[in-house]
Structure formats: structure tokens, C-alpha cells
Amino acid sequence: KGTGGVAMDAFYALMGCTTPLSNADRGCGQSVTYVHINVESWQEAYAEDWAEIQAKSPRVAPRNLGNGGYSGTSGMYVPLTVKE
């Protein structure tokens, strides 16, 4: 399917949506998926979307299998000059 711009694209690709990169119509509702793994996803920014996908489509919703030995946090960097 190619690369997506954000973690949400991966969520929809993993669900079997035919056009996961399209915000207008992700093409969901398929019974089969050809995308089986996503290596990296920062879910913190999409917690509500993740929960909604899990609730609405439990049969095809992606599963979080853990961190694979790498964990991290996300945040915003503000240079000292801006902070002052």
C-alpha cells in the first residue's frame, strides 16, 4: 500500500480499508486485509481514534502487540530562546 503520513493511515490499512490514505473515504468494510504489520506507530496522539476503531470494528481492528523492546515518549520541543 505504500507509506502513510500518520499513524491513522496504518490503523485503516491494517483493518483492510482499500484506500487508507484517503481522509475523504478510507474504503473500509472489507472482510480481508492485505496489510498485516505496522512497525512504528505513536498512538498517543490518536488515542480516541484508536478506541473508536476498537469499539466499532473489533473483528478487524489492529492489535497492539507491544513495543518490541523499544519504548519512547512523544512531546514538543520548545527552544530556550522561545521559552524566555
Biopython code that builds the backbone (N, CA, C, O; Angstrom):
import numpy as np
from Bio.PDB.StructureBuilder import StructureBuilder

atoms = [
    (1, "LYS", "N", (0.823, -1.200, 0.000)),
    (1, "LYS", "CA", (0.000, 0.000, 0.000)),
    (1, "LYS", "C", (0.861, 1.256, 0.000)),
    (1, "LYS", "O", (0.372, 2.322, -0.372)),
    (2, "GLY", "N", (2.096, 1.170, 0.394)),
    (2, "GLY", "CA", (2.945, 2.350, 0.440)),
    (2, "GLY", "C", (2.962, 2.976, 1.819)),
    (2, "GLY", "O", (2.341, 2.479, 2.758)),
    (3, "THR", "N", (3.671, 4.050, 1.917)),
    (3, "THR", "CA", (3.802, 4.715, 3.210)),
    (3, "THR", "C", (2.664, 5.692, 3.429)),
    (3, "THR", "O", (2.128, 6.275, 2.486)),
    (4, "GLY", "N", (2.313, 5.855, 4.670)),
    (4, "GLY", "CA", (1.284, 6.817, 5.037)),
    (4, "GLY", "C", (1.910, 7.976, 5.767)),
    (4, "GLY", "O", (3.070, 7.921, 6.176)),
    (5, "GLY", "N", (1.143, 9.014, 5.924)),
    (5, "GLY", "CA", (1.663, 10.201, 6.575)),
    (5, "GLY", "C", (1.572, 10.179, 8.084)),
    (5, "GLY", "O", (2.385, 10.798, 8.770)),
    (6, "VAL", "N", (0.575, 9.462, 8.608)),
    (6, "VAL", "CA", (0.357, 9.448, 10.050)),
    (6, "VAL", "C", (-0.049, 8.049, 10.504)),
    (6, "VAL", "O", (-0.365, 7.181, 9.691)),
    (7, "ALA", "N", (-0.033, 7.853, 11.811)),
    (7, "ALA", "CA", (-0.389, 6.547, 12.374)),
    (7, "ALA", "C", (-1.796, 6.121, 11.983)),
    (7, "ALA", "O", (-2.054, 4.929, 11.817)),
    (8, "MET", "N", (-2.717, 7.080, 11.830)),
    (8, "MET", "CA", (-4.091, 6.744, 11.468)),
    (8, "MET", "C", (-4.150, 6.000, 10.143)),
    (8, "MET", "O", (-4.980, 5.107, 9.976)),
    (9, "ASP", "N", (-3.277, 6.354, 9.190)),
    (9, "ASP", "CA", (-3.244, 5.650, 7.909)),
    (9, "ASP", "C", (-2.951, 4.163, 8.124)),
    (9, "ASP", "O", (-3.550, 3.301, 7.482)),
    (10, "ALA", "N", (-2.032, 3.884, 9.025)),
    (10, "ALA", "CA", (-1.683, 2.493, 9.330)),
    (10, "ALA", "C", (-2.849, 1.764, 9.979)),
    (10, "ALA", "O", (-3.102, 0.604, 9.656)),
    (11, "PHE", "N", (-3.565, 2.419, 10.887)),
    (11, "PHE", "CA", (-4.712, 1.781, 11.532)),
    (11, "PHE", "C", (-5.704, 1.298, 10.475)),
    (11, "PHE", "O", (-6.175, 0.162, 10.535)),
    (12, "TYR", "N", (-6.020, 2.162, 9.507)),
    (12, "TYR", "CA", (-7.002, 1.810, 8.486)),
    (12, "TYR", "C", (-6.464, 0.781, 7.497)),
    (12, "TYR", "O", (-7.221, -0.065, 7.021)),
    (13, "ALA", "N", (-5.182, 0.838, 7.184)),
    (13, "ALA", "CA", (-4.594, -0.173, 6.308)),
    (13, "ALA", "C", (-4.640, -1.549, 6.966)),
    (13, "ALA", "O", (-4.943, -2.546, 6.311)),
    (14, "LEU", "N", (-4.340, -1.598, 8.246)),
    (14, "LEU", "CA", (-4.376, -2.867, 8.977)),
    (14, "LEU", "C", (-5.791, -3.434, 9.070)),
    (14, "LEU", "O", (-5.958, -4.646, 9.209)),
    (15, "MET", "N", (-6.802, -2.584, 8.997)),
    (15, "MET", "CA", (-8.193, -3.023, 9.058)),
    (15, "MET", "C", (-8.694, -3.559, 7.717)),
    (15, "MET", "O", (-9.787, -4.119, 7.644)),
    (16, "GLY", "N", (-7.904, -3.390, 6.663)),
    (16, "GLY", "CA", (-8.322, -3.862, 5.346)),
    (16, "GLY", "C", (-9.000, -2.811, 4.499)),
    (16, "GLY", "O", (-9.539, -3.132, 3.439)),
    (17, "CYS", "N", (-8.989, -1.568, 4.935)),
    (17, "CYS", "CA", (-9.598, -0.497, 4.155)),
    (17, "CYS", "C", (-8.847, -0.364, 2.830)),
    (17, "CYS", "O", (-7.617, -0.406, 2.806)),
    (18, "THR", "N", (-9.581, -0.206, 1.737)),
    (18, "THR", "CA", (-8.962, -0.211, 0.405)),
    (18, "THR", "C", (-8.229, 1.076, 0.064)),
    (18, "THR", "O", (-7.321, 1.060, -0.767)),
    (19, "THR", "N", (-8.598, 2.189, 0.684)),
    (19, "THR", "CA", (-7.926, 3.469, 0.440)),
    (19, "THR", "C", (-7.582, 4.123, 1.778)),
    (19, "THR", "O", (-8.135, 5.171, 2.112)),
    (20, "PRO", "N", (-6.685, 3.522, 2.537)),
    (20, "PRO", "CA", (-6.402, 4.011, 3.888)),
    (20, "PRO", "C", (-5.769, 5.394, 3.948)),
    (20, "PRO", "O", (-5.781, 6.023, 5.006)),
    (21, "LEU", "N", (-5.222, 5.879, 2.856)),
    (21, "LEU", "CA", (-4.583, 7.193, 2.856)),
    (21, "LEU", "C", (-5.561, 8.320, 2.550)),
    (21, "LEU", "O", (-5.201, 9.494, 2.635)),
    (22, "SER", "N", (-6.791, 7.974, 2.195)),
    (22, "SER", "CA", (-7.789, 8.974, 1.830)),
    (22, "SER", "C", (-8.633, 9.363, 3.035)),
    (22, "SER", "O", (-9.360, 8.532, 3.580)),
    (23, "ASN", "N", (-8.543, 10.604, 3.447)),
    (23, "ASN", "CA", (-9.363, 11.078, 4.563)),
    (23, "ASN", "C", (-10.838, 11.160, 4.175)),
    (23, "ASN", "O", (-11.713, 11.036, 5.032)),
    (24, "ALA", "N", (-11.113, 11.367, 2.901)),
    (24, "ALA", "CA", (-12.492, 11.513, 2.440)),
    (24, "ALA", "C", (-13.244, 10.188, 2.492)),
    (24, "ALA", "O", (-14.398, 10.144, 2.917)),
    (25, "ASP", "N", (-12.599, 9.113, 2.063)),
    (25, "ASP", "CA", (-13.234, 7.792, 2.066)),
    (25, "ASP", "C", (-12.136, 6.744, 2.194)),
    (25, "ASP", "O", (-11.422, 6.466, 1.230)),
    (26, "ARG", "N", (-12.004, 6.169, 3.369)),
    (26, "ARG", "CA", (-10.945, 5.184, 3.628)),
    (26, "ARG", "C", (-11.245, 3.828, 3.000)),
    (26, "ARG", "O", (-10.368, 2.965, 2.959)),
    (27, "GLY", "N", (-12.455, 3.622, 2.515)),
    (27, "GLY", "CA", (-12.802, 2.365, 1.843)),
    (27, "GLY", "C", (-12.874, 1.183, 2.788)),
    (27, "GLY", "O", (-12.467, 0.078, 2.430)),
    (28, "CYS", "N", (-13.384, 1.398, 3.982)),
    (28, "CYS", "CA", (-13.448, 0.328, 4.979)),
    (28, "CYS", "C", (-14.675, -0.562, 4.760)),
    (28, "CYS", "O", (-15.583, -0.222, 4.001)),
    (29, "GLY", "N", (-14.677, -1.690, 5.433)),
    (29, "GLY", "CA", (-15.790, -2.619, 5.346)),
    (29, "GLY", "C", (-15.420, -3.920, 4.662)),
    (29, "GLY", "O", (-16.272, -4.785, 4.461)),
    (30, "GLN", "N", (-14.159, -4.063, 4.305)),
    (30, "GLN", "CA", (-13.708, -5.288, 3.649)),
    (30, "GLN", "C", (-13.594, -6.412, 4.671)),
    (30, "GLN", "O", (-13.418, -6.164, 5.864)),
    (31, "SER", "N", (-13.694, -7.630, 4.199)),
    (31, "SER", "CA", (-13.589, -8.768, 5.117)),
    (31, "SER", "C", (-12.197, -9.384, 5.125)),
    (31, "SER", "O", (-11.943, -10.334, 5.866)),
    (32, "VAL", "N", (-11.299, -8.852, 4.312)),
    (32, "VAL", "CA", (-9.934, -9.375, 4.244)),
    (32, "VAL", "C", (-8.960, -8.195, 4.242)),
    (32, "VAL", "O", (-9.276, -7.115, 3.743)),
    (33, "THR", "N", (-7.793, -8.414, 4.797)),
    (33, "THR", "CA", (-6.767, -7.373, 4.795)),
    (33, "THR", "C", (-5.475, -7.924, 4.206)),
    (33, "THR", "O", (-5.117, -9.079, 4.435)),
    (34, "TYR", "N", (-4.787, -7.092, 3.451)),
    (34, "TYR", "CA", (-3.516, -7.492, 2.857)),
    (34, "TYR", "C", (-2.336, -6.811, 3.545)),
    (34, "TYR", "O", (-1.183, -7.063, 3.196)),
    (35, "VAL", "N", (-2.619, -5.958, 4.509)),
    (35, "VAL", "CA", (-1.581, -5.298, 5.303)),
    (35, "VAL", "C", (-1.623, -5.939, 6.680)),
    (35, "VAL", "O", (-2.649, -5.895, 7.358)),
    (36, "HIS", "N", (-0.511, -6.536, 7.094)),
    (36, "HIS", "CA", (-0.521, -7.326, 8.319)),
    (36, "HIS", "C", (0.357, -6.800, 9.442)),
    (36, "HIS", "O", (0.239, -7.256, 10.579)),
    (37, "ILE", "N", (1.239, -5.846, 9.145)),
    (37, "ILE", "CA", (2.143, -5.370, 10.190)),
    (37, "ILE", "C", (2.447, -3.892, 9.981)),
    (37, "ILE", "O", (2.589, -3.417, 8.854)),
    (38, "ASN", "N", (2.539, -3.196, 11.075)),
    (38, "ASN", "CA", (2.976, -1.810, 11.099)),
    (38, "ASN", "C", (4.099, -1.751, 12.125)),
    (38, "ASN", "O", (3.907, -2.136, 13.279)),
    (39, "VAL", "N", (5.254, -1.279, 11.721)),
    (39, "VAL", "CA", (6.422, -1.335, 12.591)),
    (39, "VAL", "C", (6.425, -0.253, 13.662)),
    (39, "VAL", "O", (6.852, -0.505, 14.789)),
    (40, "GLU", "N", (5.966, 0.924, 13.337)),
    (40, "GLU", "CA", (6.024, 2.005, 14.313)),
    (40, "GLU", "C", (4.760, 2.838, 14.249)),
    (40, "GLU", "O", (4.294, 3.198, 13.169)),
    (41, "SER", "N", (4.214, 3.138, 15.406)),
    (41, "SER", "CA", (3.015, 3.959, 15.476)),
    (41, "SER", "C", (2.975, 4.666, 16.819)),
    (41, "SER", "O", (3.016, 4.023, 17.867)),
    (42, "TRP", "N", (2.897, 5.970, 16.788)),
    (42, "TRP", "CA", (2.804, 6.742, 18.013)),
    (42, "TRP", "C", (1.332, 6.977, 18.296)),
    (42, "TRP", "O", (0.751, 7.956, 17.826)),
    (43, "GLN", "N", (0.742, 6.102, 19.046)),
    (43, "GLN", "CA", (-0.693, 6.103, 19.268)),
    (43, "GLN", "C", (-1.188, 7.177, 20.225)),
    (43, "GLN", "O", (-2.388, 7.452, 20.256)),
    (44, "GLU", "N", (-0.317, 7.786, 20.998)),
    (44, "GLU", "CA", (-0.762, 8.759, 21.991)),
    (44, "GLU", "C", (-1.611, 9.866, 21.370)),
    (44, "GLU", "O", (-2.611, 10.286, 21.954)),
    (45, "ALA", "N", (-1.222, 10.329, 20.212)),
    (45, "ALA", "CA", (-1.927, 11.424, 19.561)),
    (45, "ALA", "C", (-3.284, 10.982, 18.996)),
    (45, "ALA", "O", (-4.124, 11.819, 18.667)),
    (46, "TYR", "N", (-3.491, 9.686, 18.888)),
    (46, "TYR", "CA", (-4.706, 9.159, 18.272)),
    (46, "TYR", "C", (-5.464, 8.226, 19.214)),
    (46, "TYR", "O", (-6.139, 7.304, 18.757)),
    (47, "ALA", "N", (-5.360, 8.454, 20.512)),
    (47, "ALA", "CA", (-5.967, 7.559, 21.498)),
    (47, "ALA", "C", (-7.480, 7.439, 21.314)),
    (47, "ALA", "O", (-8.024, 6.339, 21.404)),
    (48, "GLU", "N", (-8.154, 8.540, 21.062)),
    (48, "GLU", "CA", (-9.604, 8.492, 20.869)),
    (48, "GLU", "C", (-9.969, 7.730, 19.610)),
    (48, "GLU", "O", (-10.911, 6.938, 19.611)),
    (49, "ASP", "N", (-9.218, 7.969, 18.522)),
    (49, "ASP", "CA", (-9.473, 7.274, 17.266)),
    (49, "ASP", "C", (-9.226, 5.776, 17.410)),
    (49, "ASP", "O", (-9.996, 4.959, 16.905)),
    (50, "TRP", "N", (-8.139, 5.422, 18.107)),
    (50, "TRP", "CA", (-7.801, 4.022, 18.349)),
    (50, "TRP", "C", (-8.942, 3.341, 19.105)),
    (50, "TRP", "O", (-9.368, 2.246, 18.737)),
    (51, "ALA", "N", (-9.431, 3.983, 20.150)),
    (51, "ALA", "CA", (-10.518, 3.410, 20.951)),
    (51, "ALA", "C", (-11.791, 3.254, 20.119)),
    (51, "ALA", "O", (-12.501, 2.256, 20.244)),
    (52, "GLU", "N", (-12.074, 4.230, 19.284)),
    (52, "GLU", "CA", (-13.269, 4.158, 18.429)),
    (52, "GLU", "C", (-13.170, 3.003, 17.436)),
    (52, "GLU", "O", (-14.139, 2.273, 17.227)),
    (53, "ILE", "N", (-12.007, 2.841, 16.832)),
    (53, "ILE", "CA", (-11.795, 1.729, 15.894)),
    (53, "ILE", "C", (-11.961, 0.396, 16.614)),
    (53, "ILE", "O", (-12.594, -0.522, 16.091)),
    (54, "GLN", "N", (-11.397, 0.292, 17.804)),
    (54, "GLN", "CA", (-11.504, -0.948, 18.578)),
    (54, "GLN", "C", (-12.965, -1.268, 18.902)),
    (54, "GLN", "O", (-13.380, -2.426, 18.851)),
    (55, "ALA", "N", (-13.740, -0.232, 19.236)),
    (55, "ALA", "CA", (-15.139, -0.426, 19.618)),
    (55, "ALA", "C", (-16.039, -0.728, 18.415)),
    (55, "ALA", "O", (-16.913, -1.592, 18.489)),
    (56, "LYS", "N", (-15.819, -0.015, 17.315)),
    (56, "LYS", "CA", (-16.702, -0.151, 16.153)),
    (56, "LYS", "C", (-16.391, -1.357, 15.265)),
    (56, "LYS", "O", (-17.286, -1.904, 14.620)),
    (57, "SER", "N", (-15.129, -1.767, 15.234)),
    (57, "SER", "CA", (-14.725, -2.846, 14.319)),
    (57, "SER", "C", (-13.819, -3.856, 15.016)),
    (57, "SER", "O", (-12.687, -4.066, 14.579)),
    (58, "PRO", "N", (-14.294, -4.483, 16.091)),
    (58, "PRO", "CA", (-13.414, -5.364, 16.864)),
    (58, "PRO", "C", (-12.865, -6.564, 16.074)),
    (58, "PRO", "O", (-11.781, -7.058, 16.382)),
    (59, "ARG", "N", (-13.592, -7.024, 15.081)),
    (59, "ARG", "CA", (-13.141, -8.194, 14.323)),
    (59, "ARG", "C", (-11.913, -7.894, 13.457)),
    (59, "ARG", "O", (-11.056, -8.760, 13.281)),
    (60, "VAL", "N", (-11.825, -6.684, 12.921)),
    (60, "VAL", "CA", (-10.710, -6.334, 12.037)),
    (60, "VAL", "C", (-9.804, -5.249, 12.609)),
    (60, "VAL", "O", (-8.835, -4.850, 11.964)),
    (61, "ALA", "N", (-10.106, -4.773, 13.804)),
    (61, "ALA", "CA", (-9.305, -3.697, 14.406)),
    (61, "ALA", "C", (-7.871, -4.167, 14.639)),
    (61, "ALA", "O", (-7.651, -5.314, 15.028)),
    (62, "PRO", "N", (-6.892, -3.288, 14.404)),
    (62, "PRO", "CA", (-5.498, -3.656, 14.666)),
    (62, "PRO", "C", (-5.269, -3.924, 16.150)),
    (62, "PRO", "O", (-5.988, -3.411, 17.007)),
    (63, "ARG", "N", (-4.273, -4.722, 16.428)),
    (63, "ARG", "CA", (-3.916, -5.046, 17.814)),
    (63, "ARG", "C", (-2.535, -4.490, 18.123)),
    (63, "ARG", "O", (-1.636, -4.523, 17.283)),
    (64, "ASN", "N", (-2.383, -3.990, 19.316)),
    (64, "ASN", "CA", (-1.086, -3.514, 19.780)),
    (64, "ASN", "C", (-0.367, -4.706, 20.399)),
    (64, "ASN", "O", (-0.795, -5.218, 21.433)),
    (65, "LEU", "N", (0.712, -5.149, 19.779)),
    (65, "LEU", "CA", (1.455, -6.318, 20.249)),
    (65, "LEU", "C", (2.645, -5.957, 21.125)),
    (65, "LEU", "O", (3.470, -6.818, 21.430)),
    (66, "GLY", "N", (2.743, -4.718, 21.528)),
    (66, "GLY", "CA", (3.827, -4.315, 22.421)),
    (66, "GLY", "C", (4.853, -3.455, 21.728)),
    (66, "GLY", "O", (4.676, -3.041, 20.582)),
    (67, "ASN", "N", (5.928, -3.194, 22.441)),
    (67, "ASN", "CA", (6.921, -2.257, 21.931)),
    (67, "ASN", "C", (8.139, -2.904, 21.284)),
    (67, "ASN", "O", (9.009, -2.185, 20.793)),
    (68, "GLY", "N", (8.236, -4.206, 21.264)),
    (68, "GLY", "CA", (9.366, -4.859, 20.605)),
    (68, "GLY", "C", (10.709, -4.517, 21.218)),
    (68, "GLY", "O", (11.738, -4.619, 20.550)),
    (69, "GLY", "N", (10.716, -4.113, 22.477)),
    (69, "GLY", "CA", (11.962, -3.781, 23.141)),
    (69, "GLY", "C", (12.352, -2.324, 23.049)),
    (69, "GLY", "O", (13.369, -1.916, 23.609)),
    (70, "TYR", "N", (11.566, -1.544, 22.358)),
    (70, "TYR", "CA", (11.852, -0.117, 22.226)),
    (70, "TYR", "C", (10.638, 0.663, 22.713)),
    (70, "TYR", "O", (9.527, 0.467, 22.220)),
    (71, "SER", "N", (10.848, 1.526, 23.657)),
    (71, "SER", "CA", (9.747, 2.371, 24.106)),
    (71, "SER", "C", (10.183, 3.826, 24.037)),
    (71, "SER", "O", (11.371, 4.140, 24.123)),
    (72, "GLY", "N", (9.233, 4.682, 23.885)),
    (72, "GLY", "CA", (9.561, 6.101, 23.795)),
    (72, "GLY", "C", (8.373, 6.938, 24.182)),
    (72, "GLY", "O", (7.282, 6.427, 24.435)),
    (73, "THR", "N", (8.598, 8.219, 24.224)),
    (73, "THR", "CA", (7.528, 9.156, 24.506)),
    (73, "THR", "C", (7.544, 10.228, 23.431)),
    (73, "THR", "O", (8.554, 10.457, 22.766)),
    (74, "SER", "N", (6.429, 10.860, 23.282)),
    (74, "SER", "CA", (6.367, 11.952, 22.318)),
    (74, "SER", "C", (6.093, 13.243, 23.067)),
    (74, "SER", "O", (5.492, 13.237, 24.141)),
    (75, "GLY", "N", (6.527, 14.325, 22.503)),
    (75, "GLY", "CA", (6.324, 15.619, 23.141)),
    (75, "GLY", "C", (6.692, 16.733, 22.191)),
    (75, "GLY", "O", (6.973, 16.499, 21.015)),
    (76, "MET", "N", (6.690, 17.931, 22.703)),
    (76, "MET", "CA", (7.001, 19.092, 21.883)),
    (76, "MET", "C", (8.296, 19.716, 22.375)),
    (76, "MET", "O", (8.505, 19.862, 23.579)),
    (77, "TYR", "N", (9.157, 20.080, 21.452)),
    (77, "TYR", "CA", (10.403, 20.756, 21.786)),
    (77, "TYR", "C", (10.204, 22.256, 21.643)),
    (77, "TYR", "O", (9.752, 22.733, 20.601)),
    (78, "VAL", "N", (10.539, 22.990, 22.679)),
    (78, "VAL", "CA", (10.481, 24.453, 22.644)),
    (78, "VAL", "C", (11.879, 24.963, 22.952)),
    (78, "VAL", "O", (12.386, 24.759, 24.055)),
    (79, "PRO", "N", (12.506, 25.625, 21.986)),
    (79, "PRO", "CA", (13.858, 26.147, 22.225)),
    (79, "PRO", "C", (13.869, 27.143, 23.376)),
    (79, "PRO", "O", (12.889, 27.847, 23.617)),
    (80, "LEU", "N", (14.985, 27.189, 24.075)),
    (80, "LEU", "CA", (15.134, 28.068, 25.219)),
    (80, "LEU", "C", (14.871, 29.532, 24.844)),
    (80, "LEU", "O", (14.276, 30.278, 25.622)),
    (81, "THR", "N", (15.311, 29.932, 23.666)),
    (81, "THR", "CA", (15.108, 31.334, 23.251)),
    (81, "THR", "C", (13.623, 31.677, 23.129)),
    (81, "THR", "O", (13.230, 32.809, 23.409)),
    (82, "VAL", "N", (12.814, 30.739, 22.724)),
    (82, "VAL", "CA", (11.361, 30.971, 22.615)),
    (82, "VAL", "C", (10.745, 30.943, 24.001)),
    (82, "VAL", "O", (9.838, 31.717, 24.306)),
    (83, "LYS", "N", (11.244, 30.046, 24.836)),
    (83, "LYS", "CA", (10.712, 29.892, 26.181)),
    (83, "LYS", "C", (10.929, 31.165, 27.007)),
    (83, "LYS", "O", (10.070, 31.554, 27.798)),
    (84, "GLU", "N", (12.067, 31.797, 26.816)),
    (84, "GLU", "CA", (12.388, 33.010, 27.580)),
    (84, "GLU", "C", (11.607, 34.142, 27.030)),
    (84, "GLU", "O", (11.719, 35.265, 27.521)),
]
sb = StructureBuilder()
sb.init_structure("model")
sb.init_model(0)
sb.init_chain("A")
sb.init_seg("    ")
for serial, (resi, resn, name, xyz) in enumerate(atoms, 1):
    if name == "N":
        sb.init_residue(resn, " ", resi, " ")
    sb.init_atom(name, np.array(xyz, "f"), 0.0, 1.0, " ", f" {name:<3s}", serial, name[0])
structure = sb.get_structure()
